[in-house]
Amino acid sequence: MYSYEWEQLQTKLPQWVEASRKQHVHGQVAAYIPELSKAPKDALGITMMDGRGNTVISGDCGCVFTLQSISKVFTLILALMDNGENLVFSKVGMEPTGDRFNSMLKLELVEPGIPFNPFINAGAIAVSSLIAGNSIEERYARILQFLRLLAHNDRMDFDQDVYESESATGHLNRSLAYFLMEKGILRGKVEDVLEVYFRHCAVNATCADLARMALVLAYNGYDPIRNTQLIPRRYVQIAKTFMTTCGMYDASGHFAIQVGLPAKSGVSGGILTMVPGRYGIGVVGPALNRMGNSTTGVHLLETLSRELDWSMF
């Protein structure tokens, strides 16, 4: 079955990519982080990897972009590995918000006042404060080491220009962080936590990196290529549940219906997703819809899921 599907992908993926590329006219690159506005609006690329390390690629899959919110999947997992579930979920909740990813509204209105989930900005900032380490450098180094391990790429590093752009314009994130500090949710100094947060959001990646990282999640923390368990299965289950319910911002329900796969997007246009037990998938398409998701990437994944019957539901 999978060999026939793989043949279909190799044959039809280029035409599906070109059909989805046209959707870039319905989106805009992220301009609120000035450095991200330089990305090519019409770019679209995809890499898929199976459990033997075989890949199928199409489009602009060599495009380098920053992880942005995709990194939140892995800081959550690392925080769980460092602290366990009870502590992490005393600082951040488990529910979708229905609000924008950078909203402060429910922090003030809904008890107990912790961020609703670890994928909105407030939640991810809280999670970043839970990464073990005695300094900014040590905490960021541990995150980067973890990302490199999962991507099997020791050259991954953060983009200095994007980091500086995010830090210089991150006024709302600073407001969120200071609010969390006031409520006793944040560990450490606000500016130190934000430094770690801005850095891990600015880590560079390619579609191949995303596909390799997603493959480990697709196999519940087990790396089938290196034949080793890299993440406890339980923590991957938690992360994939959040990816399904919250991973595509406040379009997560729509994505679950139309695609039906766990996924996490970032405002650089990246999408990390997977077919559980089969493939890791990395997509990039910098033109974003009003929800902050790639217009071209979402359209391509909808096509793949429909044509190949990938939905989990």
Rosetta blueprint (number, residue, H / E / L):
1 M L
2 Y H
3 S H
4 Y H
5 E H
6 W H
7 E H
8 Q H
9 L H
10 Q H
11 T H
12 K H
13 L H
14 P H
15 Q H
16 W H
17 V H
18 E H
19 A H
20 S H
21 R H
22 K H
23 Q H
24 H H
25 V H
26 H H
27 G L
28 Q E
29 V L
30 A L
31 A L
32 Y L
33 I L
34 P H
35 E H
36 L H
37 S H
38 K H
39 A L
40 P L
41 K L
42 D L
43 A L
44 L L
45 G E
46 I E
47 T E
48 M E
49 M E
50 D E
51 G L
52 R L
53 G L
54 N L
55 T E
56 V E
57 I E
58 S E
59 G E
60 D L
61 C L
62 G L
63 C L
64 V L
65 F E
66 T E
67 L L
68 Q H
69 S H
70 I H
71 S H
72 K H
73 V H
74 F H
75 T H
76 L H
77 I H
78 L H
79 A H
80 L H
81 M H
82 D H
83 N H
84 G L
85 E H
86 N H
87 L H
88 V H
89 F H
90 S H
91 K H
92 V L
93 G L
94 M L
95 E L
96 P L
97 T L
98 G L
99 D L
100 R L
101 F L
102 N L
103 S L
104 M L
105 L H
106 K H
107 L H
108 E H
109 L H
110 V L
111 E L
112 P L
113 G L
114 I L
115 P L
116 F L
117 N L
118 P L
119 F L
120 I L
121 N H
122 A H
123 G H
124 A H
125 I H
126 A H
127 V H
128 S H
129 S L
130 L L
131 I L
132 A L
133 G L
134 N L
135 S L
136 I H
137 E H
138 E H
139 R H
140 Y H
141 A H
142 R H
143 I H
144 L H
145 Q H
146 F H
147 L H
148 R H
149 L H
150 L H
151 A H
152 H L
153 N L
154 D L
155 R L
156 M L
157 D L
158 F E
159 D L
160 Q H
161 D H
162 V H
163 Y H
164 E H
165 S H
166 E H
167 S H
168 A H
169 T H
170 G L
171 H H
172 L H
173 N H
174 R H
175 S H
176 L H
177 A H
178 Y H
179 F H
180 L H
181 M H
182 E H
183 K L
184 G L
185 I L
186 L L
187 R L
188 G L
189 K L
190 V H
191 E H
192 D H
193 V H
194 L H
195 E H
196 V H
197 Y H
198 F H
199 R H
200 H H
201 C H
202 A L
203 V E
204 N E
205 A E
206 T L
207 C H
208 A H
209 D H
210 L H
211 A H
212 R H
213 M H
214 A H
215 L H
216 V H
217 L H
218 A H
219 Y L
220 N L
221 G L
222 Y E
223 D E
224 P L
225 I L
226 R L
227 N L
228 T E
229 Q E
230 L L
231 I L
232 P L
233 R H
234 R H
235 Y H
236 V H
237 Q H
238 I H
239 A H
240 K H
241 T H
242 F H
243 M H
244 T H
245 T H
246 C H
247 G L
248 M L
249 Y H
250 D H
251 A H
252 S H
253 G H
254 H H
255 F H
256 A H
257 I H
258 Q H
259 V L
260 G L
261 L L
262 P L
263 A E
264 K E
265 S E
266 G L
267 V L
268 S L
269 G L
270 G E
271 I E
272 L E
273 T E
274 M E
275 V E
276 P L
277 G L
278 R L
279 Y E
280 G E
281 I E
282 G E
283 V E
284 V E
285 G L
286 P L
287 A L
288 L E
289 N L
290 R L
291 M L
292 G L
293 N L
294 S E
295 T H
296 T H
297 G H
298 V H
299 H H
300 L H
301 L H
302 E H
303 T H
304 L H
305 S H
306 R H
307 E H
308 L H
309 D L
310 W L
311 S L
312 M L
313 F L
